[in-house]
Amino acid sequence: MAPRQSLWNAARLRAKRRRLIYRAWRKRGELQSVQDRTAAIPPGGILAFSTLRNEALRLPWFFRHYRALGVAHFIVVDNGSDDGSAAWLAAQPDVSLWTTQASYKASRFGVDWITWLMARYGHGHWCLHVDADELLIYPHHETRPLPALTAALEARAQPALGALMLDLYPDGPLGAQGYGGGDPTAVLPLFDAGPYRAQWQPRNGNLWVQGGARERAFFADDPGRAPTLNKLPLVKWSWRNVWQNSTHSLLPPHLNAAYDGPGAAALSGVLLHTKFLPDITDRARSERVRAQHFHDPAVFDDYYDAVAEAPVLAHDGSVRFTGWQQLETLGLMSRGGWDGA
């Protein structure tokens, strides 16, 4: 359960929220509209927002997955792709596309751009904010699309859906598999069922979940540097909201209370993380040079080097993915009493 904020800290976070909203408003000038179809957004339609670069490999399944879940419109920022992603996106009838060559890092890893677009187009809508390598699943998702889920959240007065980002990985060395654009779980069938640990950060009113495959494989000697795995990918948006730390936490801070991490009782989901598709070794080399993904990129050079060496992440504790029911049994998502009706 999220700790209560002191009056002083609550005031500090209100001031921070105002600063970040203003910052996002200023950053809007870095975006150039390529294809604006937002006039077609239906009243009450569920929207998906994403910032991406060079994701042509993942885009076909990403869109197939979220269209099947009932996303009405996609609002995308392309950050200088040179692999055809922008042209592919511009041709999609349910996509509004902006591009920018500005620094991903200097935009707080894209969230300044997305915060502005969500304030402009997402106010009053249930909004997804997901990366191209994240596939949201939740209880009953095969038969109950997002409008049913958001209705269940509304009935619980739950303004957001929390999710664990679950790293999927292959049987063999990274980068050695073939992939033709189908279901990525066929190529990345394994995951770590645990351990995961959750801790509340009282200063910023947010949760911090770490553990899993990347910590085991790359940060065992310094687990504090391991990736943050809790996210709030689905939120009933207001222009007063702002992303505080990527999609890991929000302001106002009460929104973060929607998710207590793995094992909690509230209705939650899982983001299947397809980072380790076969392009990962080349991407690791490229991202090491670009130095756009961490506050202090040089500290993570050893991580990129280790990924580029194509290690085998599979181990004796690996679990083969079978579906959401399995993840619920393992305590990695929860129905929260929702039977799908």
C-alpha positions as CSV (number, residue, x, y, z in Angstrom):
1,M,0.0,0.0,0.0
2,A,1.3,3.4,-0.9
3,P,2.5,5.5,2.1
4,R,0.7,8.7,3.0
5,Q,2.4,11.9,2.0
6,S,3.4,14.6,4.4
7,L,1.9,18.0,3.8
8,W,5.3,19.3,2.8
9,N,6.0,16.5,0.4
10,A,2.5,16.7,-1.1
11,A,3.1,20.4,-1.8
12,R,6.5,19.6,-3.3
13,L,5.0,17.1,-5.7
14,R,2.3,19.5,-6.7
15,A,4.9,22.0,-7.7
16,K,6.9,19.3,-9.5
17,R,3.8,18.3,-11.4
18,R,3.2,21.9,-12.6
19,R,6.9,22.2,-13.7
20,L,6.7,19.0,-15.7
21,I,3.4,20.0,-17.4
22,Y,5.0,23.3,-18.4
23,R,8.1,21.5,-19.6
24,A,5.9,19.2,-21.8
25,W,4.1,22.2,-23.2
26,R,7.5,23.8,-24.1
27,K,8.7,20.5,-25.7
28,R,5.7,20.5,-28.1
29,G,7.8,22.6,-30.5
30,E,10.1,19.7,-31.1
31,L,7.3,17.7,-32.8
32,Q,6.4,17.9,-36.4
33,S,3.1,16.5,-37.5
34,V,3.3,14.1,-40.4
35,Q,-0.2,12.6,-40.4
36,D,-2.9,14.0,-38.2
37,R,-6.0,11.9,-38.1
38,T,-7.1,12.9,-34.6
39,A,-10.4,14.3,-35.9
40,A,-11.4,10.6,-36.3
41,I,-11.0,9.8,-32.6
42,P,-14.4,8.6,-31.4
43,P,-15.9,9.9,-28.2
44,G,-14.8,7.6,-25.4
45,G,-12.4,5.7,-27.7
46,I,-9.4,4.0,-26.1
47,L,-6.2,5.6,-27.3
48,A,-2.6,4.2,-27.5
49,F,0.4,6.5,-27.3
50,S,4.0,5.5,-28.1
51,T,7.4,6.9,-28.8
52,L,9.7,4.7,-31.0
53,R,12.7,4.5,-33.1
54,N,13.5,1.8,-35.7
55,E,10.8,-0.7,-34.7
56,A,9.8,-2.0,-38.1
57,L,10.4,-5.5,-36.9
58,R,7.9,-5.2,-34.1
59,L,5.3,-2.9,-35.5
60,P,3.1,-5.4,-37.4
61,W,2.4,-7.6,-34.4
62,F,2.2,-4.6,-32.0
63,F,-0.6,-3.2,-34.1
64,R,-2.3,-6.5,-34.6
65,H,-2.2,-7.1,-30.8
66,Y,-3.6,-3.7,-29.8
67,R,-6.2,-3.5,-32.5
68,A,-7.5,-6.8,-31.4
69,L,-7.7,-5.4,-27.8
70,G,-9.9,-2.6,-29.1
71,V,-7.6,0.5,-29.4
72,A,-9.5,3.1,-31.4
73,H,-6.6,5.3,-32.4
74,F,-2.8,5.3,-32.1
75,I,-0.8,8.5,-31.5
76,V,2.9,7.9,-32.2
77,V,6.1,9.9,-32.1
78,D,8.8,8.6,-34.4
79,N,12.2,9.7,-33.1
80,G,14.3,9.7,-36.2
81,S,13.8,6.2,-37.6
82,D,15.8,5.2,-40.6
83,D,14.3,1.6,-41.1
84,G,11.0,2.6,-42.7
85,S,9.0,2.7,-39.5
86,A,7.8,6.3,-40.1
87,A,6.5,5.5,-43.6
88,W,4.8,2.3,-42.4
89,L,3.1,4.3,-39.6
90,A,2.0,7.1,-41.8
91,A,0.2,4.7,-44.0
92,Q,-1.9,3.2,-41.2
93,P,-5.5,4.6,-41.2
94,D,-5.8,4.6,-37.4
95,V,-2.5,6.4,-36.7
96,S,-1.7,10.0,-36.1
97,L,2.1,10.5,-36.5
98,W,4.6,13.1,-35.3
99,T,8.3,13.0,-35.9
100,T,11.3,14.6,-34.2
101,Q,15.0,14.5,-34.5
102,A,15.4,16.0,-31.0
103,S,17.1,14.2,-28.1
104,Y,15.2,11.3,-26.6
105,K,17.2,11.7,-23.4
106,A,16.6,15.4,-23.2
107,S,12.8,14.8,-23.5
108,R,12.9,12.7,-20.4
109,F,13.1,9.6,-22.6
110,G,10.1,10.7,-24.7
111,V,7.6,11.3,-21.9
112,D,7.7,15.1,-22.4
113,W,6.4,14.6,-25.9
114,I,3.8,12.0,-24.9
115,T,2.7,14.1,-21.9
116,W,1.9,17.0,-24.3
117,L,0.1,14.8,-26.8
118,M,-1.9,13.0,-24.1
119,A,-2.9,16.4,-22.6
120,R,-4.0,17.6,-26.1
121,Y,-5.8,14.5,-27.3
122,G,-6.2,12.1,-24.4
123,H,-8.1,14.1,-21.8
124,G,-11.1,12.2,-20.6
125,H,-10.1,9.0,-22.5
126,W,-8.6,5.8,-21.2
127,C,-5.1,5.9,-22.6
128,L,-2.4,3.3,-23.1
129,H,1.2,4.4,-23.0
130,V,3.3,1.6,-24.2
131,D,6.6,1.0,-26.0
132,A,6.8,-0.9,-29.3
133,D,8.3,-3.9,-27.5
134,E,5.6,-4.1,-24.8
135,L,2.4,-6.2,-25.3
136,L,-0.2,-5.7,-22.6
137,I,-2.1,-8.7,-21.4
138,Y,-4.6,-8.9,-18.5
139,P,-7.2,-11.4,-17.1
140,H,-9.6,-12.5,-19.9
141,H,-7.9,-10.4,-22.5
142,E,-8.6,-13.0,-25.3
143,T,-12.3,-12.6,-24.8
144,R,-12.8,-9.3,-23.1
145,P,-11.3,-6.3,-25.0
146,L,-10.1,-3.1,-23.4
147,P,-13.6,-1.5,-23.1
148,A,-14.7,-4.3,-20.8
149,L,-11.5,-3.9,-18.8
150,T,-11.9,-0.2,-18.4
151,A,-15.5,-0.7,-17.4
152,A,-14.3,-3.0,-14.7
153,L,-11.7,-0.5,-13.5
154,E,-14.4,2.3,-13.5
155,A,-16.6,0.1,-11.3
156,R,-13.7,-0.3,-8.9
157,A,-12.9,3.4,-8.9
158,Q,-9.5,2.3,-10.1
159,P,-8.1,5.1,-12.3
160,A,-5.2,3.1,-13.7
161,L,-4.1,-0.5,-14.5
162,G,-0.7,-1.5,-13.1
163,A,1.5,-4.1,-14.8
164,L,4.7,-6.0,-14.3
165,M,7.1,-5.7,-17.3
166,L,8.0,-9.4,-17.9
167,D,11.2,-10.0,-19.9
168,L,10.7,-12.8,-22.5
169,Y,13.8,-14.5,-23.9
170,P,14.7,-17.4,-26.3
171,D,15.9,-20.9,-25.6
172,G,19.3,-20.2,-27.2
173,P,21.7,-17.3,-27.5
174,L,20.3,-13.9,-28.0
175,G,20.1,-12.9,-31.7
176,A,20.4,-16.4,-33.1
177,Q,16.7,-17.0,-33.8
178,G,14.7,-16.3,-37.0
179,Y,11.7,-14.0,-36.7
180,G,9.3,-13.2,-39.5
181,G,7.0,-10.8,-37.7
182,G,4.5,-13.2,-36.0
183,D,3.7,-13.8,-32.4
184,P,6.9,-13.0,-30.6
185,T,6.2,-15.5,-27.8
186,A,7.0,-18.2,-30.3
187,V,10.5,-16.9,-30.6
188,L,10.8,-15.7,-26.9
189,P,9.0,-18.5,-25.0
190,L,10.8,-18.2,-21.7
191,F,10.6,-16.0,-18.6
192,D,11.7,-15.8,-15.0
193,A,8.8,-16.4,-12.5
194,G,10.8,-14.6,-9.8
195,P,12.1,-13.4,-7.6
196,Y,10.7,-9.9,-7.8
197,R,10.8,-7.3,-5.0
198,A,8.7,-4.2,-4.6
199,Q,9.5,-1.1,-2.5
200,W,7.6,2.2,-2.1
201,Q,9.6,5.4,-2.6
202,P,8.0,7.9,-0.2
203,R,9.7,11.0,-1.5
204,N,8.1,10.7,-5.0
205,G,5.1,8.5,-4.0
206,N,5.9,5.7,-6.4
207,L,6.6,2.0,-6.5
208,W,9.9,0.4,-7.5
209,V,9.9,-3.2,-8.6
210,Q,13.1,-5.0,-9.6
211,G,14.2,-8.5,-10.2
212,G,13.7,-11.1,-13.0
213,A,15.8,-12.1,-15.9
214,R,17.8,-9.0,-16.7
215,E,18.8,-8.5,-13.1
216,R,19.9,-12.1,-12.8
217,A,21.8,-12.1,-16.1
218,F,23.3,-8.6,-16.1
219,F,23.1,-6.9,-12.7
220,A,23.6,-9.7,-10.2
221,D,26.6,-7.9,-8.7
222,D,24.8,-4.6,-8.4
223,P,21.0,-5.3,-8.3
224,G,20.2,-1.6,-7.5
225,R,21.1,-0.8,-11.1
226,A,18.7,-3.4,-12.5
227,P,15.7,-2.1,-14.6
228,T,12.5,-0.9,-13.0
229,L,9.8,-3.3,-13.9
230,N,6.5,-1.7,-12.6
231,K,4.5,0.3,-15.1
232,L,1.1,2.0,-15.3
233,P,0.3,1.4,-19.0
234,L,-3.4,2.2,-18.9
235,V,-4.7,5.3,-17.3
236,K,-7.9,7.4,-17.3
237,W,-6.2,10.5,-18.5
238,S,-6.5,14.1,-17.4
239,W,-4.5,17.1,-18.7
240,R,-3.6,17.5,-15.0
241,N,-1.7,14.2,-15.0
242,V,2.0,14.0,-15.9
243,W,4.5,11.2,-16.2
244,Q,7.1,11.4,-13.5
245,N,9.5,8.6,-14.3
246,S,8.8,7.2,-17.8
247,T,5.6,5.1,-17.4
248,H,6.8,3.8,-14.0
249,S,5.1,6.5,-12.0
250,L,2.6,9.4,-12.3
251,L,1.7,12.6,-10.7
252,P,-0.6,13.2,-8.9
253,P,0.9,10.5,-6.8
254,H,-2.4,8.9,-5.7
255,L,-2.5,7.4,-9.2
256,N,0.5,5.2,-8.3
257,A,-1.6,3.5,-5.6
258,A,-3.4,1.6,-8.4
259,Y,-0.6,-1.0,-8.4
260,D,1.2,-2.6,-5.4
261,G,3.4,-4.9,-7.5
262,P,3.4,-8.7,-8.0
263,G,1.2,-10.6,-5.6
264,A,-1.1,-7.7,-4.9
265,A,-4.9,-8.1,-4.9
266,A,-5.9,-5.2,-7.2
267,L,-6.8,-6.0,-10.9
268,S,-3.5,-5.8,-12.8
269,G,-1.8,-7.0,-16.0
270,V,1.5,-7.9,-17.4
271,L,3.5,-6.3,-20.2
272,L,5.2,-9.0,-22.2
273,H,8.5,-7.4,-23.0
274,T,9.9,-8.4,-26.4
275,K,13.2,-6.6,-26.1
276,F,15.1,-9.8,-26.8
277,L,13.9,-10.4,-30.4
278,P,16.8,-11.3,-32.8
279,D,17.7,-7.7,-33.5
280,I,18.8,-7.2,-29.9
281,T,22.5,-7.7,-30.3
282,D,22.7,-5.1,-33.1
283,R,20.5,-2.7,-31.2
284,A,22.7,-3.0,-28.1
285,R,25.7,-1.9,-30.1
286,S,23.8,1.0,-31.7
287,E,22.2,2.2,-28.4
288,R,25.6,2.1,-26.7
289,V,26.8,4.6,-29.2
290,R,23.7,6.8,-29.1
291,A,23.7,6.9,-25.3
292,Q,20.1,8.0,-25.1
293,H,18.5,5.5,-22.7
294,F,19.9,6.2,-19.3
295,H,20.6,9.3,-17.2
296,D,24.3,8.3,-17.0
297,P,24.7,6.1,-20.2
298,A,28.4,5.4,-19.6
299,V,27.5,3.5,-16.4
300,F,25.6,1.0,-18.5
301,D,28.2,0.4,-21.2
302,D,29.0,-3.0,-19.6
303,Y,25.3,-3.9,-19.9
304,Y,25.2,-3.1,-23.6
305,D,28.5,-5.0,-24.1
306,A,27.1,-8.1,-22.4
307,V,24.0,-8.1,-24.5
308,A,26.0,-7.6,-27.7
309,E,27.9,-10.8,-26.8
310,A,24.7,-12.8,-27.4
311,P,24.5,-14.6,-24.0
312,V,22.1,-17.5,-23.2
313,L,19.5,-16.2,-20.7
314,A,17.8,-19.6,-20.3
315,H,18.6,-21.4,-17.1
316,D,17.3,-24.2,-14.9
317,G,14.7,-21.8,-13.4
318,S,13.2,-20.6,-16.7
319,V,9.5,-21.0,-17.2
320,R,7.8,-21.5,-20.6
321,F,5.0,-19.0,-21.2
322,T,1.5,-20.4,-21.7
323,G,-0.9,-17.6,-21.0
324,W,-2.4,-15.1,-18.6
325,Q,-3.9,-17.9,-16.3
326,Q,-0.3,-19.1,-15.7
327,L,0.8,-15.6,-14.8
328,E,-2.1,-15.2,-12.4
329,T,-1.2,-18.5,-10.7
330,L,2.4,-17.3,-10.3
331,G,1.2,-14.1,-8.7
332,L,2.4,-11.9,-11.5
333,M,-1.0,-10.5,-12.4
334,S,-4.4,-10.4,-10.6
335,R,-8.0,-10.6,-11.6
336,G,-8.9,-8.5,-8.6
337,G,-12.2,-10.4,-8.3
338,W,-13.1,-9.7,-12.0
339,D,-14.7,-12.7,-13.6
340,G,-14.7,-11.0,-17.1
341,A,-18.4,-10.3,-17.0
